[in-house]
Amino acid sequence: MNGFYPIFKRELLAYFRSPVAYVFIIIFLAANAGCTFFLGNFYDSQQASLEIFFLFHPWLYLFLIPAVGMRLWSEERRSGTGELLLTFPVRLTTTVFAKFFAAWFFIGIALLLTFPMVWTVYFLGSPDKGPIITGYLGSFLMAGSYLAIASCTSALDKKSGNQFYPERQHLSGAGFVRMGCFR
């Protein structure tokens, strides 16, 4: 895995050099809070639990993960740096893993910023730590699986905006049904 860290660092910093990262994080946090408190009626449940909080994560990821993943490979093709990147003395698998883990780490940062929800639940009662920890772990792993599909879709097209809709279709399963995978 020689060369992993420079590519990882380059990709992660590329997110924070553009306003896309900040817009994504703000939309993710606002949508998460809105879904939890308004749609899920968090305070009406009378439970010190994050079940309602984690209930909406698959739906939020369905719309937000393609926004992160659509630039992984298509941005390299569009800017012409893909060929340069692939000529470095780094294995292709190292490049793929570095780009994927940088995007996954970015999503992990966004998920980590939802930690005030844990404080809210502890303020309201005494919840069990196990479901909270496993909920965050499961949400992080689910984000990784959604990102893998988004990365695959990103590698298929040159324009980063073109695959936002197909990524959402594949993540929701509609793309796989359309391709005939579930016959």
C-alpha beads as a LAMMPS data file, in Angstrom:
LAMMPS data file: protein, C-alpha beads

183 atoms
182 bonds

1 atom types
1 bond types

-500.0 500.0 xlo xhi
-500.0 500.0 ylo yhi
-500.0 500.0 zlo zhi

Masses

1 110.0

Atoms # bond

1 1 1 0.000 0.000 0.000
2 1 1 2.838 2.334 -0.839
3 1 1 1.414 5.701 -1.887
4 1 1 -1.904 5.286 -0.081
5 1 1 -1.505 8.235 2.280
6 1 1 -0.624 10.917 -0.332
7 1 1 -3.622 10.010 -2.481
8 1 1 -5.868 9.766 0.590
9 1 1 -4.712 13.180 1.787
10 1 1 -5.097 14.741 -1.671
11 1 1 -8.656 13.449 -2.021
12 1 1 -9.715 14.436 1.479
13 1 1 -8.294 17.934 1.118
14 1 1 -9.980 18.240 -2.288
15 1 1 -13.336 17.953 -0.551
16 1 1 -12.555 20.737 1.889
17 1 1 -11.022 23.041 -0.749
18 1 1 -14.387 23.352 -2.454
19 1 1 -17.670 24.507 -0.987
20 1 1 -19.196 21.107 -1.783
21 1 1 -17.981 19.650 1.517
22 1 1 -19.421 22.401 3.636
23 1 1 -22.726 22.420 1.768
24 1 1 -22.939 18.620 2.095
25 1 1 -22.256 18.695 5.839
26 1 1 -24.738 21.505 6.481
27 1 1 -27.468 19.823 4.417
28 1 1 -26.763 16.453 6.062
29 1 1 -26.959 17.895 9.582
30 1 1 -30.051 19.985 8.861
31 1 1 -31.856 17.128 7.118
32 1 1 -30.883 14.739 9.889
33 1 1 -32.193 17.058 12.579
34 1 1 -35.323 17.848 10.584
35 1 1 -36.141 14.209 9.959
36 1 1 -35.487 13.253 13.564
37 1 1 -37.311 16.057 15.330
38 1 1 -40.080 16.954 12.909
39 1 1 -40.859 13.855 10.845
40 1 1 -39.929 11.345 13.541
41 1 1 -41.487 13.303 16.423
42 1 1 -38.455 12.600 18.581
43 1 1 -39.777 14.283 21.712
44 1 1 -43.214 12.659 21.428
45 1 1 -41.736 9.159 21.561
46 1 1 -41.037 9.524 25.313
47 1 1 -37.950 7.306 24.972
48 1 1 -34.279 8.037 25.475
49 1 1 -33.343 6.262 22.250
50 1 1 -31.749 7.140 18.926
51 1 1 -33.898 4.655 17.015
52 1 1 -35.787 7.442 15.238
53 1 1 -32.496 9.188 14.463
54 1 1 -31.020 6.127 12.747
55 1 1 -34.310 5.268 11.042
56 1 1 -33.884 8.094 8.523
57 1 1 -30.214 7.494 7.674
58 1 1 -30.827 5.159 4.698
59 1 1 -33.096 7.747 3.118
60 1 1 -30.732 10.625 3.775
61 1 1 -27.820 8.626 2.394
62 1 1 -29.857 7.822 -0.687
63 1 1 -29.760 11.504 -1.640
64 1 1 -26.504 12.681 -0.090
65 1 1 -23.965 9.900 -0.727
66 1 1 -24.227 10.259 -4.540
67 1 1 -23.259 13.913 -4.089
68 1 1 -20.020 12.789 -2.420
69 1 1 -19.313 9.836 -4.668
70 1 1 -20.051 11.421 -8.026
71 1 1 -16.737 13.252 -8.127
72 1 1 -14.449 10.360 -7.166
73 1 1 -13.430 9.236 -10.656
74 1 1 -15.269 11.486 -13.073
75 1 1 -13.466 14.565 -11.752
76 1 1 -10.141 12.916 -12.596
77 1 1 -11.305 12.245 -16.146
78 1 1 -12.797 15.684 -16.616
79 1 1 -9.704 17.542 -15.439
80 1 1 -7.333 15.236 -17.290
81 1 1 -5.446 14.147 -14.183
82 1 1 -6.682 10.561 -14.360
83 1 1 -3.950 9.480 -16.729
84 1 1 -1.331 11.243 -14.628
85 1 1 -2.625 9.601 -11.467
86 1 1 -2.570 6.164 -13.042
87 1 1 1.014 6.604 -14.282
88 1 1 2.366 7.133 -10.772
89 1 1 4.279 4.180 -9.332
90 1 1 1.239 3.218 -7.293
91 1 1 -0.919 0.176 -7.838
92 1 1 -4.410 0.737 -9.166
93 1 1 -5.932 -0.971 -6.120
94 1 1 -4.060 1.432 -3.838
95 1 1 -5.471 4.379 -5.772
96 1 1 -9.002 2.990 -5.635
97 1 1 -8.793 2.282 -1.909
98 1 1 -7.268 5.682 -1.127
99 1 1 -9.974 7.559 -3.008
100 1 1 -12.718 5.418 -1.481
101 1 1 -11.429 5.715 2.090
102 1 1 -10.979 9.487 1.741
103 1 1 -14.620 9.865 0.728
104 1 1 -15.695 7.436 3.462
105 1 1 -13.638 9.347 6.028
106 1 1 -15.348 12.555 4.899
107 1 1 -18.756 10.960 5.403
108 1 1 -17.538 9.725 8.804
109 1 1 -16.723 13.313 9.750
110 1 1 -20.248 14.353 8.800
111 1 1 -21.651 11.475 10.854
112 1 1 -19.417 12.393 13.789
113 1 1 -20.854 15.915 13.739
114 1 1 -24.249 14.430 14.647
115 1 1 -22.840 13.509 18.064
116 1 1 -24.860 16.261 19.853
117 1 1 -27.846 13.949 19.334
118 1 1 -26.206 11.562 21.800
119 1 1 -25.895 14.379 24.324
120 1 1 -29.565 15.221 23.772
121 1 1 -30.586 11.636 24.488
122 1 1 -28.398 11.490 27.602
123 1 1 -29.908 14.783 28.771
124 1 1 -33.425 13.357 28.375
125 1 1 -32.761 10.012 30.066
126 1 1 -30.330 7.178 30.513
127 1 1 -30.139 5.245 27.241
128 1 1 -28.310 2.007 26.653
129 1 1 -24.869 2.602 25.117
130 1 1 -24.899 -0.566 23.010
131 1 1 -27.621 0.444 20.527
132 1 1 -26.073 3.893 20.155
133 1 1 -22.605 2.552 19.375
134 1 1 -23.888 -0.134 17.031
135 1 1 -26.260 2.375 15.402
136 1 1 -23.370 4.676 14.574
137 1 1 -21.237 1.747 13.410
138 1 1 -24.053 0.387 11.246
139 1 1 -24.743 3.812 9.781
140 1 1 -21.055 4.266 8.971
141 1 1 -20.861 0.844 7.309
142 1 1 -24.059 1.509 5.357
143 1 1 -22.583 4.799 4.153
144 1 1 -19.542 2.840 2.973
145 1 1 -21.670 0.399 1.005
146 1 1 -23.646 3.243 -0.581
147 1 1 -20.369 4.970 -1.396
148 1 1 -19.010 1.826 -3.079
149 1 1 -21.983 1.828 -5.450
150 1 1 -21.587 5.573 -6.030
151 1 1 -17.868 5.120 -6.743
152 1 1 -18.600 2.400 -9.269
153 1 1 -21.131 4.633 -10.995
154 1 1 -18.670 7.533 -10.935
155 1 1 -16.092 5.450 -12.770
156 1 1 -18.519 4.833 -15.633
157 1 1 -19.126 8.425 -16.723
158 1 1 -16.939 11.447 -17.479
159 1 1 -19.308 14.126 -16.229
160 1 1 -19.778 14.236 -12.480
161 1 1 -23.300 15.653 -12.629
162 1 1 -24.579 12.966 -14.964
163 1 1 -24.389 10.095 -12.522
164 1 1 -26.250 11.667 -9.599
165 1 1 -29.582 10.290 -10.812
166 1 1 -28.278 6.805 -11.816
167 1 1 -26.465 6.509 -8.482
168 1 1 -29.691 7.220 -6.651
169 1 1 -31.451 4.650 -8.798
170 1 1 -28.840 2.002 -8.043
171 1 1 -28.861 2.812 -4.346
172 1 1 -32.631 2.507 -4.171
173 1 1 -32.565 -0.760 -6.099
174 1 1 -34.447 0.608 -9.088
175 1 1 -31.298 0.637 -11.192
176 1 1 -30.637 -3.006 -10.443
177 1 1 -34.212 -3.958 -11.285
178 1 1 -33.946 -2.021 -14.545
179 1 1 -30.692 -3.859 -15.374
180 1 1 -32.462 -7.177 -14.780
181 1 1 -30.515 -8.298 -11.716
182 1 1 -33.606 -9.462 -9.814
183 1 1 -35.353 -11.727 -12.296

Bonds

1 1 1 2
2 1 2 3
3 1 3 4
4 1 4 5
5 1 5 6
6 1 6 7
7 1 7 8
8 1 8 9
9 1 9 10
10 1 10 11
11 1 11 12
12 1 12 13
13 1 13 14
14 1 14 15
15 1 15 16
16 1 16 17
17 1 17 18
18 1 18 19
19 1 19 20
20 1 20 21
21 1 21 22
22 1 22 23
23 1 23 24
24 1 24 25
25 1 25 26
26 1 26 27
27 1 27 28
28 1 28 29
29 1 29 30
30 1 30 31
31 1 31 32
32 1 32 33
33 1 33 34
34 1 34 35
35 1 35 36
36 1 36 37
37 1 37 38
38 1 38 39
39 1 39 40
40 1 40 41
41 1 41 42
42 1 42 43
43 1 43 44
44 1 44 45
45 1 45 46
46 1 46 47
47 1 47 48
48 1 48 49
49 1 49 50
50 1 50 51
51 1 51 52
52 1 52 53
53 1 53 54
54 1 54 55
55 1 55 56
56 1 56 57
57 1 57 58
58 1 58 59
59 1 59 60
60 1 60 61
61 1 61 62
62 1 62 63
63 1 63 64
64 1 64 65
65 1 65 66
66 1 66 67
67 1 67 68
68 1 68 69
69 1 69 70
70 1 70 71
71 1 71 72
72 1 72 73
73 1 73 74
74 1 74 75
75 1 75 76
76 1 76 77
77 1 77 78
78 1 78 79
79 1 79 80
80 1 80 81
81 1 81 82
82 1 82 83
83 1 83 84
84 1 84 85
85 1 85 86
86 1 86 87
87 1 87 88
88 1 88 89
89 1 89 90
90 1 90 91
91 1 91 92
92 1 92 93
93 1 93 94
94 1 94 95
95 1 95 96
96 1 96 97
97 1 97 98
98 1 98 99
99 1 99 100
100 1 100 101
101 1 101 102
102 1 102 103
103 1 103 104
104 1 104 105
105 1 105 106
106 1 106 107
107 1 107 108
108 1 108 109
109 1 109 110
110 1 110 111
111 1 111 112
112 1 112 113
113 1 113 114
114 1 114 115
115 1 115 116
116 1 116 117
117 1 117 118
118 1 118 119
119 1 119 120
120 1 120 121
121 1 121 122
122 1 122 123
123 1 123 124
124 1 124 125
125 1 125 126
126 1 126 127
127 1 127 128
128 1 128 129
129 1 129 130
130 1 130 131
131 1 131 132
132 1 132 133
133 1 133 134
134 1 134 135
135 1 135 136
136 1 136 137
137 1 137 138
138 1 138 139
139 1 139 140
140 1 140 141
141 1 141 142
142 1 142 143
143 1 143 144
144 1 144 145
145 1 145 146
146 1 146 147
147 1 147 148
148 1 148 149
149 1 149 150
150 1 150 151
151 1 151 152
152 1 152 153
153 1 153 154
154 1 154 155
155 1 155 156
156 1 156 157
157 1 157 158
158 1 158 159
159 1 159 160
160 1 160 161
161 1 161 162
162 1 162 163
163 1 163 164
164 1 164 165
165 1 165 166
166 1 166 167
167 1 167 168
168 1 168 169
169 1 169 170
170 1 170 171
171 1 171 172
172 1 172 173
173 1 173 174
174 1 174 175
175 1 175 176
176 1 176 177
177 1 177 178
178 1 178 179
179 1 179 180
180 1 180 181
181 1 181 182
182 1 182 183
